Amino acid sequence: MGKERLYLYDTTLRDGQQTQGVSFSAHEKQQIAKTLDALGVDYIEGGWPGANPTDSAFFADAPQTRATMTAFGMTKRAGRSAENDDVLAAVMNAGTGAVCLVGKTHDFHVETALGITLAENTENIARSVAHLVGQGREALFDAEHFFDGWKANREYALEALLAAHEAGARWIVLCDTNGGTLPDEIGRITSEVIAAGIPGDRLGIHCHNDTETAVAGSLAAVRAGARQIQGTLNGLGERCGNANLTALIPTLLLKEPYASRFETGITQDALQGLTQASRLLDEILNRVPTKQASYVGASAFAHKAGLHASAILKDPSTYEHIDPGLVGNMRIIPMSNQAGQSNLRRRLAEAGIDVPSGDPALARILDEIKQREDRGYTYDSAQASFELLARRELGQLPDFFEVKRYKVTVERRKNKYDRMVSLSEAVVVVKVDGEKKLSVSESMDEDGNDRGPVNALAKALAKDLGPYQQAIDDMRLVDFKVRITQGGTEAVTRVIIDSEDGQGRRWSTVGVSANIVDASFEALLDAIVWKLLRDCGREGAVA
């Protein structure tokens, strides 16, 4: 007997953006969407087109994905037809294959929040879903406040669901919007909905984590018969967040009874990218990853010296519920530098570096990474810096040029309009092919605006590299993130820089120092060296 299909719906780009302190750029949303698609989720909810400029820009240039790209919006408003509702039209105009519309299913919210009758709300749901289906879109109905509504007025909550179902909705998503419904209630009510006439293979579950049970509630709904799970990467979301897909996905693939009973779009190979996807999102958000996160946290498979570590060395299953490599994580045992070499070899292979198993260089690279990460470096998203570190240790990195010194000054003065302005100036001296070259650059752009000391430094560093100049003329800095990794007098600054070139390649580099300018310079230097490595080859010859 074949496995039942379970569908995964990611709403990181919409629900996750409602997290306090989170704001994605359109490019960052594209980057996250590609990561989710590589992971293998079935649906990617890109946002609410028309609700804000970022979401509109994302849908205007959304990446091509295997996953079904989905636009989110709300049902038509009372007193208007679905065809003439401008808010609904903006959602439809995104051109996505699927559209998810939110609608009220709790009578209290219908009459108090919307101020309309229950009959009007039911009509809004039915006509909106029918409009989507009539336009050839896959329709999803997001049943807002459903579980509270079911407990308050079961008859009306079911009426709202049936309206969407009979209008042709592919999925009806039961939402625990306030996050207060416990797993046993979710399972029982989901069973009751199926018994009332909504097939389980048309039901989805969307849990919030206000009682720290969103994952458990989602699994309860699946056991009761729901066949779509909605959640976010790292559990992002308003208030306490949403069901965390980094916990749900490996549980579904690796734990019983789910592993034997269900199949998803996530392959075992793709599952190994879960930890990297989780940490990439945190880097984009400039957040410190949660060490104790299940499956993907840095401490999820950490064993301090003593009884546990001793047992782990004999048989890892003594204190580990899964092999950490299955989710792309690694075991950490302070007394052993052998932990993580298989993961290291995989990352080296992704960078085009083949190092045989057992090569002593692996231990040296791993030790260097651990020492640097202890000082504040991170290589989860700064893949270009990781590659340079490895090649340097392997003796595969040419000496393209040498930086002899640099200086940055910042001046604050009044201009001719008697306004205080800033001006930064950078001086960089490099040695290329035995010849010293001095370059000076200011931070003013073509419009006369000060772009800051890092901008001046980047311009000066890339101003004259002799025979290598042509190779870097098309590169530009596209993103700059700063994080303080320690506090007080021991504060250390980490800088992540994203660069791009005329071929559309994009790469990230990292620098760490107590001085933000020094950290920035290190990341800038890595960015240029990585570009030269790609365009000039390992021998340092201009291609």
Salt bridges, closest charged atoms under 4 A:
GLU4 OE1 - ARG227 NE 3.07
GLU4 OE2 - ARG261 NE 3.12
ASP15 OD1 - ARG14 NH1 3.22
ASP15 OD2 - HIS206 NE2 2.86
ASP37 OD1 - ARG66 NH2 3.77
ASP42 OD1 - ARG5 NH2 2.68
GLU45 OE1 - ARG14 NE 2.82
ASP55 OD1 - LYS29 NZ 2.41
GLU83 OE2 - HIS131 ND1 3.73
ASP85 OD2 - ARG77 NE 3.23
ASP86 OD1 - ARG77 NH2 2.28
ASP86 OD1 - ARG80 NH1 3.29
ASP107 OD1 - HIS106 NE2 3.72
GLU123 OE2 - ARG127 NE 2.80
GLU144 OE1 - LYS104 NZ 3.02
GLU185 OE2 - LYS151 NZ 3.41
GLU192 OE1 - ARG154 NH2 3.39
GLU192 OE2 - ARG188 NH1 3.25
ASP210 OD2 - ARG239 NE 2.76
ASP282 OD1 - ARG287 NE 3.90
GLU283 OE2 - ARG483 NH1 3.71
GLU283 OE2 - ARG494 NH1 3.70
GLU320 OE2 - HIS303 NE2 2.80
GLU320 OE2 - ARG331 NE 2.81
GLU368 OE2 - ARG372 NE 2.95
ASP380 OD1 - ARG279 NH1 3.84
GLU387 OE2 - ARG391 NE 2.90
GLU387 OE1 - ARG534 NH2 2.76
GLU393 OE2 - ARG364 NE 3.00
GLU402 OE2 - LYS404 NZ 3.41
GLU411 OE1 - ARG413 NH1 3.11
ASP418 OD1 - LYS414 NZ 3.35
GLU435 OE2 - LYS437 NZ 3.65
ASP445 OD2 - ARG451 NH1 3.96
ASP464 OD2 - LYS437 NZ 3.91
ASP474 OD1 - LYS531 NZ 3.02
ASP479 OD2 - LYS481 NZ 2.89
ASP498 OD2 - ARG506 NH2 3.64
GLU500 OE1 - ARG476 NH2 2.79
ASP501 OD2 - ARG505 NE 2.83
ASP501 OD2 - LYS531 NZ 2.99
GLU522 OE2 - ARG372 NH1 3.92
ASP535 OD1 - ARG505 NH2 2.54
ASP535 OD2 - LYS531 NZ 2.73
